[in-house]
Amino acid sequence: MRSLGKIATVLAEGKRFLLMTHKDPDGDGLGSMLALGKSLSDAGKDVSLLAQDPIQPPLNLLKGADEIVNILNADGDFDAAVALDCAEKSRLGEFENHLRNYRLVINIDHHETNESFGDLNLIEPESSSTGELVFRLLEKAGFPMGADVAGNIFAAIQADTGSFRYSNTTAEALRIAASLMERGADPWEISKKVMDSYSLPRLRLLEMALSTIEFHHEGSIAIMILSQEMFQKAGAQQSDSERLVDYPRFIFGVELGVLIRETGENDCKFSLRSNSWLNAANLASRFGGGGHIRAAGFTSQGSLKNVKNDFLKEAHRFLDGTCS
Ligand SMILES: [Mn+2]
């Protein structure tokens, strides 16, 4: 945790910072970025928040999301660029190429597979979320943590722990959540806004997705599929499919829940969730992806049918225990 102190010093001494998270940002990445950004600007710093695409609902409802920009006017003379919740440089998308322009890159993340691409790296796989790391950093540095900052850290931790239900929910995460409430975070308001506010297209998408669920390996694998056509029919965005991967995992007897999303003509995105023992990150790494033990993912090129069959072969080997 020595890097925590060093990063706190850099943030305390610097004046101008650029904050980024991974493409297709999730609640943890965005909540962490917004919380750190607000705290730094409350401390009198100049902060730019950068995202590749407009923030999709419901995450655009997070406090301060309207201050995120999609382009930087100039590369800027930042004291440091901070990447949050980003396991690989390539997950920064088009911003990856800009990294070398920055004096100092700080990498804050909780993915075990993190490439430590920063000059300073705060990588804690035991941490439930990047939000938890931001909390510890702000506390260590003594930076402001008002209600908006606390609320966004809460949203970040809530997102990655599935509202404090997943196996990464620790006593520490709950203690931090309690401390965030004392600082003004309101779980009910945040949950309504970020977790529960389903758009009608999201529900239509879910309806179609549920009808695709198929079982393999005597019911221990459940696969759910979202084709491009379904997105069109439902009028839904990619972001409307967030967390739908939980549905196949919810089924009794299922060890591995899978959501395959067709993201392009020949591109598929796999999201994997395991219930008890299967290491989803190891399985995903066979296909060039990564993540956590119970939640991982990867992208694959090819027709849906082919990539699914390739995946199933490997998944069967994992479930048979001939591979781990
Ligand atoms: Mn995360």
Residues whose N, C-alpha, C, O or C-beta is under 5 A from the ligand:
A	BS01	MN	D28 D85 S129 T130 D160
